Amino acid sequence: MNLYLYETNPTQQTLHFVSFVIPEDLKTPTILFRAQLASTITVSTGQDVVFTRVEVNEGQGYNKVTGKFTASVAGLYHFAVHYCTQDNKWVYLEIVHNGKSLQSSAHYGAASAYQCSSLQAYVVIVMGDTVWVRTTATSHLFQSGSLYTNTFSGVLIRA
């Protein structure tokens, strides 16, 4: 970690550069992923949502074929889902950890107004645990360019 200190006194202004390592920083490896949908989709009730366009996958924990993240390091993680609805349709999603719902959300897309929402969850998991997104009812996700994106992401906060 680098830190810049700016010291001011009546006769002199000094900029000091200090570099140091916090022992806790050495214990937490970089584990993070972010993936998005490749196109607009409709997903049936109880089905997993597979985000196939992987933007980053440090630690290689996210599987773009299954849509599931598998932890290679135990610790506290943060997971987030950002999603957009099709016109006059509903989206019902949940973040799932080993089959148990951590957080769920439902959102209706009004006519001619593609609306987006998000959900997130913090969870302590052990090596080998899986986290993914699934529907709780038939869901109509709208994906278009960089303005309307549906993403699933996760990051290890502390090992």
N, C-alpha and C positions, 0 to 999 in steps of 0.2 A: 504494500500500500504506500502510495506517495502522498505527502502532505506539504502544502505550501503555507508558510506563515508570513504574514506581512506585519512588520513592526514599525510603528511610527512614534517618534518622539520629537520634541521641538527642534532638534538640530540635525536629525538624520532619519531617512527612511530606508529600511532594509527589507529585502525579500530573502527569506531562508528556505531552503529545500531540505526536507527531512524524509528519508526513506526507511521504512521499518516493516517487519513481518509480524502479523498477529498470529499466534500459534493456532487459534481456531480456524483461520483461513486455510491452513495447511491440511486440516482434517476433512474439509468438504470438497470433494471433486466436482468438476463441472458436469452436471447431468441436466440437460434441458432439451426440449423438443417443441416444435410448432409445425402443425400440418393444417392444410385447408382442403376443402372440397374442390374437385376439378370442374364441377358443373352443378346446375340446378338438379335436385333429386327429390323423389318422394320415397319415404322409408316406412315400411309397415310396422304395426304395433309390436314392441318387444324385440325389434331388430337392432343390431349394432350399427352405428354410423361410422363408416370408414372414410377417414380423411386421407386421400391418396397423394396429394401434392405436398411432399415434405419440404419445408423451408430450412429447417435446422434439426439435427438429431445428434447432439453431443452425447456420447455414451451409448449410442445405438439402441436405446430402449424402446423406441416407438416402431411398431411394425405396420407399414402402410398396406399390407395385405389383409390383416385382421382388424386394424384400427385400434389395437391395444398397446398400452405401454406396460412393459415389464421391468420392474426395478432391479437393477444390478447392484444398488447400494441402498442400505436401510437408512431411513431418516425421515425428516419432516419435509413434505412436498406441498407445492401449491399447483393446482390444476384449474384451468379456465376454459370455457367454451363461449365463443361468440357466434351467434347465428342470426340469419335473416329469413323472414317468412315470405312465401309467395302471396300474391294478391288474394284476399278473401279466403285465406287458408290458415290453419293452425300448425304450430310446431310444439311438440311435447318432448322434452329431452331430460335426461338425468346423467350425472356423472356417477359411475359405478366403480366400486373397489371390491374386488374378489366376489362379485355377485350382489353386494349390498349397496343400495343407493346412498350416496353421500349428499347430493343436492339435486333438486329437480326444478324445472321451470316450464311454463306454458305461455305461449304468446300468439296473438291473432294478428294477421297482416291485413290491415284495412285496404279497401279498394284504391288502386292507383297510388299506393304508398307502401313501398317495400320497407318494412320496419325491422329493426335489428334489436337484439337483446343479448344478455350474457348471464352466465352463472359461473360460480367459482367455489372451490373447496380446498381446505387445508386438511392434510391427513398424515399421520405417522404410519409408515409402511415398512415392511421387512423385505429383504432380498427375495425376489421371486414373485412378489405380489403383483397383481395386474390392475390397471385402471383404464376405463374406456367410457365411451358415450353410447347410450342406447335410447331408443324411443319408448315412451310409455303409452303412446297412441300413434296412429298414422300421422306422419309429419311431412310437411311440404317446405323444403329448404330452398331458398333462392340464392344463387351464386352468380355474380356478374362483375367481371373485371376486378379492380382494386377497391371499388366503392362499396360493394355488397359482398363481403367475404364471410365464410363460415370457417372458423378455426377451432382447433383443439390444441392446447399447449400445457406444458408442465415443466416444473423446475424444482430441483433439489435445493432446499433452503439451508438445511443443516443435517449433516450425517451424524 
